Amino acid sequence: MKNKVYTFGFLAAALIIAPSAAFANQSQGSSQNMNQVTVINGSGNSTRTSGTQITNQGQSKSGICNYGSQVQSAVQNLNQVAVVNGYNNKVDIDALQRTVQAQVNAARYCY
């Protein structure tokens, strides 16, 4: 009985000292929206439309027996529209969308 009391006391003390470290959940979210509209009316016009969306997310969990989930989400919407009326016009449209996500769980000493 004495061993059970000591074990319970150590567990309770560990949860009191760092309650969020034992069962920490992590979440990240990102949402990006871009709308571009180009209208050309006439002759001999030139336009360049460029859109860039980059999302970088990182999560790291470390410590002793760090339980819990890690969730990441990213949503990117990019709309590009070109309306051309006339002749001898030039339209150049490009877009870059990139999402980089990394998760590290370096928990140790879990039994």
Backbone torsions as a table, in degrees:
resi	resn	phi	psi	omega
1	MET	NA	-35.6	-178.1
2	LYS	-64.2	-39.2	178.8
3	ASN	-64.9	-39.5	178.9
4	LYS	-64.4	-39.0	179.4
5	VAL	-65.4	-43.3	178.6
6	TYR	-63.3	-43.4	179.4
7	THR	-61.4	-45.7	178.4
8	PHE	-63.1	-38.8	179.3
9	GLY	-64.3	-41.1	178.0
10	PHE	-66.5	-40.6	178.6
11	LEU	-64.6	-45.1	179.3
12	ALA	-63.4	-40.8	179.1
13	ALA	-64.8	-39.7	179.5
14	ALA	-65.1	-39.7	179.4
15	LEU	-72.3	-31.1	177.9
16	ILE	-71.4	-39.7	-178.4
17	ILE	-68.0	-46.4	-176.0
18	ALA	-139.2	74.2	-177.0
19	PRO	-67.0	-32.6	-177.5
20	SER	-81.0	-20.7	-179.0
21	ALA	-74.7	-27.1	-175.2
22	ALA	-77.2	-38.2	-175.7
23	PHE	-132.9	47.4	-175.1
24	ALA	-78.0	131.2	172.4
25	ASN	-107.1	143.4	179.1
26	GLN	-126.4	140.0	174.0
27	SER	-145.9	147.7	177.4
28	GLN	-138.7	145.9	176.4
29	GLY	-143.0	148.4	179.5
30	SER	-144.4	137.5	177.3
31	SER	-136.9	127.3	-179.9
32	GLN	-129.5	133.8	176.7
33	ASN	-130.5	134.5	178.0
34	MET	-138.6	129.5	176.5
35	ASN	-125.0	127.1	179.3
36	GLN	-129.6	132.7	178.7
37	VAL	-130.2	129.7	176.8
38	THR	-122.0	130.5	178.7
39	VAL	-123.8	125.8	177.7
40	ILE	-120.9	129.9	177.2
41	ASN	-133.4	121.2	-179.2
42	GLY	128.8	-156.8	-176.0
43	SER	-131.6	146.3	174.9
44	GLY	71.5	24.3	179.9
45	ASN	-94.5	157.1	178.3
46	SER	-137.5	138.4	177.2
47	THR	-142.4	148.0	176.6
48	ARG	-130.0	127.1	177.7
49	THR	-121.3	128.4	-178.5
50	SER	-133.7	137.7	178.1
51	GLY	-131.6	136.2	178.9
52	THR	-133.0	129.5	174.6
53	GLN	-132.3	122.8	-179.7
54	ILE	-130.3	129.6	176.6
55	THR	-121.2	123.3	174.7
56	ASN	-118.4	125.2	179.5
57	GLN	-132.8	138.4	177.3
58	GLY	-141.4	140.2	177.0
59	GLN	-133.5	140.1	178.4
60	SER	-139.9	130.4	176.0
61	LYS	-123.7	131.4	177.4
62	SER	-142.7	172.7	179.8
63	GLY	123.8	-167.5	-177.7
64	ILE	-96.2	117.5	175.3
65	CYS	52.8	57.0	-176.2
66	ASN	-88.5	93.1	-179.5
67	TYR	-85.9	164.2	177.3
68	GLY	127.8	167.7	-175.7
69	SER	-99.2	158.2	173.8
70	GLN	-125.0	124.1	-177.7
71	VAL	-131.2	133.8	175.9
72	GLN	-132.1	142.8	175.0
73	SER	-144.3	147.6	177.9
74	ALA	-143.5	134.5	176.9
75	VAL	-126.9	127.4	178.8
76	GLN	-129.3	128.5	175.3
77	ASN	-125.3	129.3	178.5
78	LEU	-135.0	119.0	179.6
79	ASN	-117.2	127.6	178.1
80	GLN	-129.0	131.1	-178.7
81	VAL	-131.8	135.1	174.5
82	ALA	-126.1	126.1	176.9
83	VAL	-115.0	120.6	-175.9
84	VAL	-121.9	128.4	177.1
85	ASN	-130.3	120.5	-178.9
86	GLY	129.6	-159.6	-179.3
87	TYR	-137.2	161.1	179.0
88	ASN	58.4	37.3	177.5
89	ASN	-102.9	154.3	179.3
90	LYS	-126.9	130.6	177.9
91	VAL	-125.9	129.0	178.2
92	ASP	-125.5	116.6	-178.1
93	ILE	-125.2	130.4	172.4
94	ASP	-142.5	160.4	-177.6
95	ALA	-149.2	148.3	175.6
96	LEU	-134.1	127.0	174.2
97	GLN	-128.8	129.2	-179.0
98	ARG	-143.3	135.3	174.7
99	THR	-125.3	124.8	177.2
100	VAL	-119.2	121.9	-179.0
101	GLN	-129.0	136.4	178.3
102	ALA	-138.3	138.8	176.8
103	GLN	-132.3	133.8	178.2
104	VAL	-129.7	127.8	174.8
105	ASN	-122.2	104.3	-175.5
106	ALA	-108.2	41.3	179.0
107	ALA	-70.7	147.8	-178.3
108	ARG	-142.0	165.4	176.9
109	TYR	61.4	38.2	176.5
110	CYS	-94.9	131.0	-179.9
111	TYR	-118.8	NA	NA
